[in-house]
Amino acid sequence: MIKFGTGGWRAIIGDDFTKANIQLLAKALCSKMKAEGKTDKGIVIGYDRRFLAKEAMQWAGEVFAEEGITAYLINKSSPTPLIMFYVMKHEFPYGMMVTASHNPAIYNGIKVFTAGGRDADESQTKDIEEYIKKMDGESVKGMEYEKALSLGLIQEIYPLNEYLDNIISTVNMDAIRAKGLRVVLDPLYGVSETSLATILHTARCELTVIHDRHDTLFGGKLPAPNAVTLRPLQNAVIDYKADIGIATDGDADRIGVIDDTGRFLHPNDILVLLYYYLVKYKGWEGPVVRNVATTHMLDKVADKFGQKCYEVPVGFKHISAKMNGVGAIIGGESSGGLTVRGHINGKDGIYAAALLVEMIAATGKKLSEIYKEIEEECGSIFMEERDYKFNQEKKDKMHKVLMEEKKIPELPFEIEKVSYLDGSKVYFKNGGWVIGRFSGTEPLIRIFCEMPDIEMAKQVCDKYEEFLGLGKFA
């Protein structure tokens, strides 16, 4: 019942996300830590604002305590990047975060982090799943919470200041203070408000916050910063004549942005803006890393500055590993997650937001002006994205066609090559591409196409829709 995807283990609350399964996972990780001789340091665990998240953290902590492993529990709802930072900074072998990130409110889940504050890779999560199988119905005991506290086997901590001070020390706060920028923040009822408000107030920004209350139903919407969920933020940016609107997902590892004109910036655009800023305006040198479903505009920017763009499978563990391997400046995904060299080894929407505000202040240019500058220098490219829901029978059929039989529809553009690194990706000789891949966190197949013209991109997506027998996209 416990299977890890690209973003950890996620399940419906009361279905598979239960106290028994949470403690089963915790016991499996205890067994893994003991087998590896990595119990001395203990483990750090955090939680976000989802229903049962705090309780789940405590239930897991009780198991670690029973097994004689000290559990450091962050005693207020916190951003996922904080846990990753703390694991890295204090050299913990493992960390856990209770969150389902941007999934609907009926989900919760657990992310596992390894040494260096990295997302657990496939071999690590497979190990945990194997330890779970070995238990085969074995009952899991947890130490009573107050007893564990009194024995010091559970310790409650709140290291937010340490994390924020680290961000503040790396961002040009003087440049931001000099500009008096107007910022609208939408945490989407998640956990970023305290962190970003602290940073932005310290930088003397004029800040307006919407959707900041604690609501485990996320206002009845998906806690993902996309074009649909950020319409209220668009309105607020226009109403307040703000320089930027910033949103984060439920656990604040992903970011969404509305520019000064009220336009929703796709996560692809954010990545391009930041890479361009770091290379052109801050004078950094180095490549960029993106996944297979992220814009090739990054390739164009890299090429302009004599750098290289590396492509990896979906899953941020692949991004961070490649970044470390090639010394990349920045890495990210079209889903809104990114990180920058010298920061943590995972996604951080809070740090990305601070860096975007710095960019506006340091360049003296609006976001819309900077992106226009990029297009003038590197050209334009257009993306069409479609998500389709399916049942297991339909998934099996599509998987067979795309990944086993390796078939593709008849396409109206000349093909350069086809890759099966992650999903089925076709590269066209005109510089465009299309990919069909199954989500690792939701029951969806995603078709992304990027072409020199938006109508060309839509045409290719239509071909895939017809070829796979897909209905109306989600």
FENKA-V996021 format. One record per backbone hydrogen bond with DSSP energy under -1.0 kcal/mol. CO is the residue of the C=O (numbers start at 0). NH is the residue of the N-H. Records with the same first field share a line. If there is no record, write none. Layout:
CO->NH + NH
This chain:
4->7
7->4
8->109
10->107
11->14 + 16
15->17
16->13
17->21
18->22
19->23
20->24
21->25
22->26
23->27
24->28
25->29
26->30
27->31
28->32
29->33
30->34
31->35
32->37
33->36
42->71
43->95
44->73
45->97
46->77
49->52
51->55
52->56
53->57
54->58
55->59
56->60
57->61
58->62
59->63
60->64
61->65 + 142
62->66
63->68
64->67
69->42
70->154
71->44
72->156
79->83
80->84
81->85
82->86
83->87
84->88
85->89
86->91
93->43
94->112
95->45
96->110
97->47
99->102
103->106
105->12
107->10
108->98
109->8
110->96
111->119
112->94
113->116 + 117
117->113
120->124
121->125
122->126
123->127
124->128
125->129
126->130
127->131
128->132
129->133
130->134
134->137
143->147
144->148
145->149
146->150
147->152 + 153
148->151
152->70
154->72
156->74
158->162
159->163
160->164
161->165
162->166
163->167
164->168
166->169
170->172
171->175
172->176
173->177
175->178 + 179
180->205
181->242 + 243
182->207
183->245
184->209
185->247
186->189
191->195
192->196
193->197
194->198
195->199
196->200
197->201
198->202
199->204
200->203
205->182
207->184
210->188
214->217
216->219
217->220
221->223
222->249
223->225
225->229
227->230
229->233
230->234
231->235
232->236
233->237
234->238
235->239
236->241
243->183
244->257
245->185
246->255
248->251
249->190
250->79
251->348
253->248
255->246
256->264
257->244
258->261
262->258
265->268 + 269
266->270
267->271
268->272
269->273
270->274
271->275
272->276
273->277
274->278
275->279
276->280 + 281
277->283
286->328
287->309
288->331
289->311
290->293
295->299
296->300
297->301
298->302
299->303
300->304
301->306
302->305
307->287
309->289
311->291
314->317 + 318
315->319
316->320
317->321
318->322
319->323
320->324
321->325
322->326 + 327
328->340
329->288
330->338
332->335
335->254
336->332
337->347
338->330
339->342
347->351
348->352
349->353
350->354
351->355
352->356
353->357
354->358
355->359
356->360
357->361
358->362
359->363
365->369
366->370
367->371
368->372
369->373
370->374
371->375
372->376
373->377
374->378
381->450
383->448
385->446
386->473
387->444
390->394
391->395
392->396
393->397
394->398
395->399
396->400
397->401
398->402 + 403
399->404
400->406
413->428
416->426
418->424
423->435
424->418
425->433
426->415 + 416
427->430
431->427
432->449
433->425
434->447
435->423
436->445
441->443
443->438
444->387
445->436
446->385
447->434
448->383
449->432
450->381
452->456
453->457
454->458
455->459
456->460
457->461
458->462
459->463
460->464
461->465
462->466
463->467
464->469
